[in-house]
Amino acid sequence: MAEVREFALPDLGEGLTEAEIVRWLVSVGDAVAVDQPVVEVETAKAMVEVPCPYGGVVTARFGEEGAEIPVGAPLVTVAVGASAAPAGEPAGASAGAPAEVSAEVSAETSEKSGNVLVGYGTGAPAARRRRVRPANGVPVPASAVVSAAPSAPAAPVAPAAPVPEASAPAAPVETRPADGPVPVISPLVRRLAREHGIDLRQVAGSGPRGLILRADVERAVAEAHAVPASAAPADGAAVSASASAPVPAAGAAARGERIPLRGLRGTVADKLSTSRREIPDATCWVDADATELLAARRAMNAAGPKISLLALLARICTAALARFPELNAAVDTAAREIVRLSEVHLGFAAQTDRGLVVPVVRDAHTRGAAELSEEIARLTESARAGRLTPAELTGGTFTLNNYGVFGVDGSTPIINHPEAAMLGVGRITPKPWVHEGELAVRQVVQLSFTFDHRVCDGGTAGGFLRYVADCVEHPAVLLRTL
């Protein structure tokens, strides 16, 4: 007899607590092998394919594409040892009707995963299952148990056609017991209720079997914001106007397209807001003649492997940080201390289809220009393909931002919190320039430097930027540090 195993969203590391389902890789009724990816999710750090540690037949999937689910919430249930359902047979029939699956599974599966996920060690005992009992004679959907306790296993739910969010409230239901499950399947619905102070136990669900939908919570929010007639002003006209005016639905006042700040976009927004809120930053800038730097790059590329301009600028940054270590630092606000870091983990801004990401070159201070160029190219390709791991997007100590690729001359970079500084590089373009006492057309670039004024004063920041500009104008200066 097939044993039904539940696979929940594992801890993907780096303190991530939720993920968005981007694409299902399996359907109900499909046979899956051990460690076969079943779903592609997007976290605040990267796009990840999640492998299932069980082999068998998929009996249920939890969550639609585009939905956010917390760590510990069920992803799929798998009938271990079952074969795929024959053509024409209802999906999941071979594993039994999902609502009737209540047997307690054994502690060991016949197949063991070799892919160790956080919370899913190889050969770990399976979770024990409980029968979902009716409350007040009304069947409680298994999804409600999942939402009420994400870490507890729930009976698998067979997929059904999408349920439209009803605009009219259903008949009132009995008050739910204080300790019973609340029938809510969507974490977004719970978040909306929490943000507006709505008690979900007092909300009548309009979904099947009393399931609470987003429309139900929005209606409760609108009712909570309605002005009672007894509290209206005594003025007759005001009373008449307020009594006759319909209560707008939540969010109706603000028109236009709404784009959720979640996933990567939400993480970027949070980090930039934190930077502006916590860091007293200042910016200085200088124009530099990059003609000789470009000539040096051409000579290097003619003699060996190609070296990118960004790699040369990265090498200049590591040399400058060796001279001004105050800027390779972070501020511990709780301890009121400046933490100077010995290793330079250099981040660089990369624009992708998913948005702006900052891959990190580890131990950049130990790499030469050729090695930096190779690593930057690898990380850039991974970023554009969405294959960067969370470890490759965190831990930076200094950031290099080449916004010149957008055709702009200057900018005031926002520091990548919790770092202490960022160097911005504009486009390199021909401009009139006084060279050796005569007016000439030279390749000029604007360098801007934003720094945390808590870690150093303007003299240190100016010295750093001036050294970078000198290396750009006279690359031979770098020979002193090679």
LOVEX-682721 format. One record per residue (C-alpha): x, y, z. Coordinates in steps of 0.1 Angstrom, whole numbers, plus 5000, padded with zeros to 4 digits. Example, Ala and Ser with C-alpha at 12.3 -4.5 7.8 and 13.67 -1.06 7.14 Angstrom:
2
rec x->5123 y->4955 z->5078
rec x->5137 y->4989 z->5071
END
This chain:
482
rec x->5000 y->5000 z->5000
rec x->5014 y->5034 z->4990
rec x->5024 y->5058 z->5018
rec x->5016 y->5094 z->5014
rec x->5044 y->5118 z->5023
rec x->5041 y->5155 z->5026
rec x->5069 y->5177 z->5014
rec x->5069 y->5213 z->5028
rec x->5089 y->5243 z->5016
rec x->5123 y->5238 z->5032
rec x->5145 y->5265 z->5048
rec x->5164 y->5279 z->5018
rec x->5190 y->5296 z->5040
rec x->5202 y->5332 z->5045
rec x->5173 y->5338 z->5069
rec x->5146 y->5336 z->5042
rec x->5111 y->5330 z->5056
rec x->5090 y->5328 z->5024
rec x->5092 y->5323 z->4987
rec x->5070 y->5329 z->4956
rec x->5059 y->5301 z->4934
rec x->5072 y->5309 z->4899
rec x->5065 y->5277 z->4880
rec x->5053 y->5242 z->4888
rec x->5075 y->5215 z->4873
rec x->5051 y->5186 z->4880
rec x->5014 y->5180 z->4879
rec x->4991 y->5159 z->4901
rec x->4994 y->5123 z->4889
rec x->5030 y->5127 z->4877
rec x->5056 y->5102 z->4888
rec x->5086 y->5118 z->4904
rec x->5120 y->5104 z->4913
rec x->5140 y->5111 z->4945
rec x->5156 y->5146 z->4944
rec x->5137 y->5156 z->4912
rec x->5129 y->5193 z->4911
rec x->5091 y->5198 z->4916
rec x->5087 y->5236 z->4917
rec x->5107 y->5267 z->4909
rec x->5104 y->5294 z->4935
rec x->5118 y->5329 z->4937
rec x->5131 y->5341 z->4970
rec x->5143 y->5376 z->4980
rec x->5178 y->5364 z->4969
rec x->5175 y->5342 z->4939
rec x->5155 y->5318 z->4917
rec x->5157 y->5282 z->4931
rec x->5145 y->5248 z->4919
rec x->5133 y->5229 z->4949
rec x->5139 y->5191 z->4947
rec x->5116 y->5166 z->4965
rec x->5133 y->5141 z->4988
rec x->5106 y->5115 z->4981
rec x->5099 y->5093 z->4950
rec x->5064 y->5083 z->4940
rec x->5033 y->5099 z->4925
rec x->5022 y->5135 z->4932
rec x->4988 y->5134 z->4948
rec x->4984 y->5171 z->4956
rec x->5000 y->5205 z->4950
rec x->4996 y->5235 z->4974
rec x->4996 y->5270 z->4960
rec x->4992 y->5286 z->4926
rec x->5019 y->5302 z->4905
rec x->5025 y->5337 z->4918
rec x->5014 y->5329 z->4954
rec x->5038 y->5335 z->4983
rec x->5041 y->5306 z->5008
rec x->5060 y->5306 z->5041
rec x->5088 y->5282 z->5050
rec x->5072 y->5251 z->5064
rec x->5040 y->5253 z->5044
rec x->5032 y->5222 z->5023
rec x->5043 y->5222 z->4986
rec x->5033 y->5187 z->4974
rec x->5022 y->5153 z->4988
rec x->5037 y->5122 z->4972
rec x->5024 y->5086 z->4974
rec x->5056 y->5067 z->4979
rec x->5057 y->5034 z->4961
rec x->5027 y->5042 z->4939
rec x->5027 y->5043 z->4901
rec x->5014 y->5070 z->4879
rec x->4976 y->5070 z->4874
rec x->4965 y->5054 z->4841
rec x->4952 y->5077 z->4813
rec x->4916 y->5087 z->4819
rec x->4917 y->5079 z->4856
rec x->4913 y->5109 z->4880
rec x->4946 y->5123 z->4892
rec x->4955 y->5109 z->4926
rec x->4931 y->5080 z->4924
rec x->4959 y->5055 z->4927
rec x->4968 y->5069 z->4960
rec x->4932 y->5070 z->4972
rec x->4909 y->5100 z->4976
rec x->4931 y->5128 z->4992
rec x->4904 y->5137 z->5018
rec x->4904 y->5101 z->5031
rec x->4941 y->5098 z->5036
rec x->4946 y->5098 z->5073
rec x->4967 y->5068 z->5081
rec x->4999 y->5074 z->5101
rec x->5029 y->5068 z->5079
rec x->5059 y->5048 z->5089
rec x->5091 y->5063 z->5102
rec x->5112 y->5053 z->5072
rec x->5105 y->5056 z->5035
rec x->5115 y->5030 z->5010
rec x->5135 y->5055 z->4991
rec x->5159 y->5080 z->5007
rec x->5170 y->5113 z->4994
rec x->5207 y->5120 z->4990
rec x->5199 y->5157 z->4986
rec x->5202 y->5172 z->5021
rec x->5178 y->5201 z->5025
rec x->5175 y->5222 z->5057
rec x->5149 y->5204 z->5077
rec x->5150 y->5173 z->5054
rec x->5181 y->5154 z->5063
rec x->5188 y->5122 z->5044
rec x->5168 y->5093 z->5059
rec x->5150 y->5116 z->5084
rec x->5119 y->5101 z->5100
rec x->5087 y->5112 z->5083
rec x->5062 y->5135 z->5100
rec x->5031 y->5119 z->5116
rec x->4997 y->5127 z->5102
rec x->4965 y->5135 z->5120
rec x->4929 y->5131 z->5107
rec x->4912 y->5164 z->5100
rec x->4881 y->5163 z->5122
rec x->4849 y->5183 z->5115
rec x->4843 y->5214 z->5136
rec x->4806 y->5218 z->5147
rec x->4796 y->5192 z->5121
rec x->4810 y->5213 z->5092
rec x->4840 y->5198 z->5074
rec x->4871 y->5219 z->5078
rec x->4893 y->5222 z->5047
rec x->4928 y->5208 z->5050
rec x->4942 y->5240 z->5038
rec x->4929 y->5257 z->5069
rec x->4950 y->5234 z->5091
rec x->4980 y->5242 z->5069
rec x->4975 y->5279 z->5073
rec x->4969 y->5278 z->5110
rec x->5001 y->5258 z->5117
rec x->5025 y->5259 z->5088
rec x->5049 y->5236 z->5105
rec x->5023 y->5208 z->5111
rec x->5015 y->5184 z->5083
rec x->4980 y->5186 z->5067
rec x->4959 y->5161 z->5047
rec x->4965 y->5165 z->5010
rec x->4940 y->5184 z->4990
rec x->4931 y->5173 z->4955
rec x->4934 y->5202 z->4930
rec x->4902 y->5219 z->4920
rec x->4892 y->5245 z->4895
rec x->4902 y->5280 z->4907
rec x->4875 y->5295 z->4930
rec x->4866 y->5330 z->4921
rec x->4866 y->5355 z->4949
rec x->4830 y->5362 z->4956
rec x->4820 y->5398 z->4958
rec x->4788 y->5392 z->4979
rec x->4791 y->5378 z->5014
rec x->4779 y->5343 z->5022
rec x->4754 y->5336 z->5049
rec x->4768 y->5342 z->5084
rec x->4785 y->5312 z->5099
rec x->4787 y->5302 z->5135
rec x->4814 y->5319 z->5156
rec x->4845 y->5298 z->5154
rec x->4860 y->5283 z->5186
rec x->4888 y->5304 z->5201
rec x->4913 y->5275 z->5197
rec x->4900 y->5260 z->5164
rec x->4916 y->5264 z->5130
rec x->4908 y->5295 z->5109
rec x->4900 y->5284 z->5073
rec x->4925 y->5306 z->5054
rec x->4947 y->5291 z->5027
rec x->4965 y->5323 z->5016
rec x->4993 y->5339 z->5036
rec x->4985 y->5371 z->5018
rec x->4950 y->5371 z->5032
rec x->4964 y->5366 z->5067
rec x->4989 y->5395 z->5062
rec x->4961 y->5418 z->5049
rec x->4940 y->5410 z->5080
rec x->4970 y->5415 z->5103
rec x->4979 y->5449 z->5088
rec x->4943 y->5462 z->5093
rec x->4937 y->5446 z->5127
rec x->4910 y->5423 z->5115
rec x->4901 y->5392 z->5137
rec x->4897 y->5364 z->5111
rec x->4876 y->5345 z->5136
rec x->4849 y->5371 z->5132
rec x->4850 y->5371 z->5094
rec x->4824 y->5350 z->5075
rec x->4841 y->5332 z->5046
rec x->4825 y->5332 z->5012
rec x->4846 y->5304 z->4998
rec x->4838 y->5267 z->4998
rec x->4831 y->5253 z->5033
rec x->4836 y->5287 z->5048
rec x->4870 y->5294 z->5033
rec x->4880 y->5331 z->5039
rec x->4890 y->5349 z->5007
rec x->4907 y->5382 z->5002
rec x->4874 y->5398 z->4992
rec x->4860 y->5388 z->5026
rec x->4889 y->5406 z->5044
rec x->4886 y->5437 z->5022
rec x->4849 y->5438 z->5030
rec x->4856 y->5436 z->5067
rec x->4882 y->5464 z->5064
rec x->4857 y->5486 z->5046
rec x->4831 y->5479 z->5073
rec x->4855 y->5486 z->5101
rec x->4863 y->5520 z->5085
rec x->4827 y->5530 z->5081
rec x->4815 y->5559 z->5103
rec x->4786 y->5549 z->5126
rec x->4755 y->5570 z->5122
rec x->4755 y->5579 z->5160
rec x->4790 y->5593 z->5156
rec x->4781 y->5615 z->5127
rec x->4782 y->5653 z->5132
rec x->4749 y->5671 z->5142
rec x->4749 y->5692 z->5110
rec x->4720 y->5680 z->5088
rec x->4738 y->5684 z->5055
rec x->4769 y->5666 z->5068
rec x->4747 y->5638 z->5083
rec x->4729 y->5634 z->5050
rec x->4760 y->5634 z->5029
rec x->4779 y->5609 z->5051
rec x->4749 y->5586 z->5054
rec x->4742 y->5585 z->5017
rec x->4778 y->5582 z->5005
rec x->4788 y->5546 z->4999
rec x->4818 y->5532 z->5017
rec x->4846 y->5528 z->4992
rec x->4862 y->5494 z->4989
rec x->4897 y->5490 z->5003
rec x->4922 y->5505 z->4979
rec x->4895 y->5521 z->4957
rec x->4907 y->5556 z->4965
rec x->4941 y->5550 z->4949
rec x->4939 y->5545 z->4912
rec x->4964 y->5530 z->4888
rec x->4983 y->5498 z->4884
rec x->4995 y->5482 z->4917
rec x->5027 y->5462 z->4916
rec x->5035 y->5442 z->4948
rec x->5068 y->5450 z->4965
rec x->5078 y->5414 z->4970
rec x->5106 y->5390 z->4961
rec x->5137 y->5407 z->4948
rec x->5120 y->5440 z->4942
rec x->5108 y->5440 z->4978
rec x->5142 y->5432 z->4992
rec x->5158 y->5460 z->4972
rec x->5132 y->5484 z->4985
rec x->5138 y->5474 z->5021
rec x->5175 y->5476 z->5018
rec x->5175 y->5510 z->5001
rec x->5151 y->5523 z->5027
rec x->5172 y->5510 z->5055
rec x->5203 y->5526 z->5040
rec x->5186 y->5560 z->5037
rec x->5172 y->5558 z->5072
rec x->5203 y->5546 z->5091
rec x->5233 y->5559 z->5072
rec x->5244 y->5596 z->5072
rec x->5259 y->5595 z->5038
rec x->5278 y->5621 z->5018
rec x->5289 y->5622 z->4982
rec x->5319 y->5636 z->4964
rec x->5329 y->5634 z->4928
rec x->5356 y->5642 z->4903
rec x->5362 y->5640 z->4865
rec x->5391 y->5619 z->4853
rec x->5409 y->5614 z->4820
rec x->5405 y->5578 z->4812
rec x->5424 y->5579 z->4779
rec x->5455 y->5561 z->4792
rec x->5434 y->5535 z->4810
rec x->5416 y->5525 z->4778
rec x->5450 y->5524 z->4760
rec x->5464 y->5501 z->4787
rec x->5434 y->5478 z->4784
rec x->5439 y->5475 z->4747
rec x->5475 y->5466 z->4752
rec x->5466 y->5440 z->4778
rec x->5439 y->5424 z->4757
rec x->5463 y->5422 z->4727
rec x->5488 y->5403 z->4748
rec x->5465 y->5378 z->4765
rec x->5429 y->5370 z->4777
rec x->5404 y->5397 z->4774
rec x->5401 y->5419 z->4805
rec x->5369 y->5440 z->4810
rec x->5369 y->5476 z->4820
rec x->5349 y->5468 z->4851
rec x->5376 y->5443 z->4862
rec x->5403 y->5471 z->4859
rec x->5381 y->5494 z->4879
rec x->5376 y->5466 z->4905
rec x->5414 y->5462 z->4908
rec x->5418 y->5499 z->4913
rec x->5392 y->5498 z->4941
rec x->5409 y->5470 z->4959
rec x->5442 y->5489 z->4957
rec x->5425 y->5520 z->4970
rec x->5409 y->5501 z->4999
rec x->5443 y->5488 z->5009
rec x->5454 y->5524 z->5013
rec x->5422 y->5535 z->5030
rec x->5410 y->5505 z->5050
rec x->5386 y->5528 z->5070
rec x->5362 y->5524 z->5041
rec x->5361 y->5487 z->5040
rec x->5340 y->5486 z->5071
rec x->5305 y->5484 z->5087
rec x->5289 y->5502 z->5117
rec x->5276 y->5481 z->5146
rec x->5249 y->5505 z->5158
rec x->5240 y->5483 z->5188
rec x->5275 y->5483 z->5202
rec x->5283 y->5518 z->5188
rec x->5314 y->5504 z->5171
rec x->5330 y->5506 z->5137
rec x->5340 y->5472 z->5124
rec x->5369 y->5473 z->5100
rec x->5371 y->5442 z->5078
rec x->5403 y->5425 z->5066
rec x->5389 y->5408 z->5035
rec x->5374 y->5427 z->5006
rec x->5343 y->5411 z->4992
rec x->5336 y->5433 z->4962
rec x->5300 y->5437 z->4951
rec x->5291 y->5451 z->4916
rec x->5257 y->5462 z->4904
rec x->5242 y->5442 z->4876
rec x->5209 y->5449 z->4858
rec x->5189 y->5419 z->4850
rec x->5153 y->5411 z->4838
rec x->5144 y->5405 z->4874
rec x->5158 y->5438 z->4885
rec x->5190 y->5451 z->4900
rec x->5212 y->5426 z->4918
rec x->5246 y->5429 z->4934
rec x->5267 y->5397 z->4930
rec x->5298 y->5395 z->4952
rec x->5333 y->5387 z->4942
rec x->5348 y->5369 z->4972
rec x->5383 y->5379 z->4984
rec x->5387 y->5404 z->4956
rec x->5418 y->5418 z->4972
rec x->5437 y->5385 z->4964
rec x->5428 y->5385 z->4927
rec x->5445 y->5401 z->4897
rec x->5428 y->5419 z->4869
rec x->5425 y->5387 z->4847
rec x->5410 y->5367 z->4875
rec x->5386 y->5395 z->4885
rec x->5375 y->5397 z->4849
rec x->5367 y->5360 z->4847
rec x->5348 y->5360 z->4880
rec x->5328 y->5391 z->4871
rec x->5318 y->5375 z->4838
rec x->5307 y->5343 z->4855
rec x->5286 y->5361 z->4881
rec x->5271 y->5384 z->4855
rec x->5260 y->5354 z->4833
rec x->5245 y->5337 z->4864
rec x->5227 y->5368 z->4874
rec x->5211 y->5373 z->4840
rec x->5201 y->5336 z->4839
rec x->5187 y->5338 z->4875
rec x->5210 y->5311 z->4888
rec x->5228 y->5331 z->4915
rec x->5228 y->5314 z->4949
rec x->5220 y->5334 z->4980
rec x->5257 y->5331 z->4991
rec x->5267 y->5349 z->4958
rec x->5244 y->5378 z->4966
rec x->5254 y->5384 z->5002
rec x->5284 y->5393 z->5023
rec x->5298 y->5422 z->5003
rec x->5320 y->5448 z->5020
rec x->5323 y->5474 z->4992
rec x->5303 y->5480 z->4960
rec x->5313 y->5492 z->4926
rec x->5284 y->5506 z->4905
rec x->5290 y->5512 z->4868
rec x->5259 y->5531 z->4858
rec x->5278 y->5545 z->4827
rec x->5263 y->5515 z->4808
rec x->5230 y->5534 z->4809
rec x->5246 y->5563 z->4790
rec x->5246 y->5587 z->4820
rec x->5275 y->5608 z->4833
rec x->5269 y->5610 z->4870
rec x->5248 y->5598 z->4899
rec x->5247 y->5598 z->4937
rec x->5248 y->5561 z->4947
rec x->5229 y->5548 z->4977
rec x->5252 y->5528 z->4999
rec x->5244 y->5490 z->4999
rec x->5236 y->5486 z->5036
rec x->5254 y->5476 z->5058
rec x->5285 y->5485 z->5038
rec x->5302 y->5519 z->5044
rec x->5309 y->5532 z->5008
rec x->5302 y->5528 z->4971
rec x->5320 y->5540 z->4940
rec x->5299 y->5551 z->4910
rec x->5314 y->5552 z->4875
rec x->5297 y->5572 z->4847
rec x->5301 y->5568 z->4810
rec x->5334 y->5574 z->4793
rec x->5329 y->5599 z->4766
rec x->5351 y->5623 z->4744
rec x->5353 y->5658 z->4760
rec x->5375 y->5688 z->4757
rec x->5403 y->5685 z->4782
rec x->5435 y->5703 z->4790
rec x->5462 y->5678 z->4785
rec x->5499 y->5687 z->4790
rec x->5490 y->5724 z->4788
rec x->5470 y->5722 z->4756
rec x->5433 y->5718 z->4748
rec x->5426 y->5683 z->4735
rec x->5398 y->5658 z->4731
rec x->5402 y->5631 z->4757
rec x->5381 y->5602 z->4770
rec x->5366 y->5616 z->4803
rec x->5347 y->5598 z->4830
rec x->5330 y->5611 z->4861
rec x->5336 y->5592 z->4893
rec x->5313 y->5597 z->4923
rec x->5319 y->5583 z->4958
rec x->5293 y->5580 z->4985
rec x->5305 y->5572 z->5020
rec x->5291 y->5567 z->5055
rec x->5302 y->5598 z->5074
rec x->5303 y->5578 z->5106
rec x->5333 y->5557 z->5095
rec x->5355 y->5586 z->5082
rec x->5357 y->5623 z->5075
rec x->5358 y->5640 z->5041
rec x->5396 y->5640 z->5040
rec x->5397 y->5602 z->5039
rec x->5369 y->5600 z->5014
rec x->5385 y->5626 z->4992
rec x->5419 y->5608 z->4994
rec x->5403 y->5575 z->4983
rec x->5385 y->5591 z->4954
rec x->5416 y->5611 z->4943
rec x->5437 y->5579 z->4944
rec x->5411 y->5561 z->4922
rec x->5412 y->5590 z->4898
rec x->5450 y->5590 z->4896
rec x->5450 y->5553 z->4888
rec x->5424 y->5559 z->4860
rec x->5445 y->5588 z->4846
rec x->5479 y->5570 z->4851
rec x->5475 y->5532 z->4853
rec x->5512 y->5529 z->4860
rec x->5504 y->5541 z->4896
rec x->5490 y->5506 z->4901
rec x->5525 y->5491 z->4896
rec x->5533 y->5502 z->4931
rec x->5508 y->5477 z->4945
rec x->5513 y->5448 z->4921
END
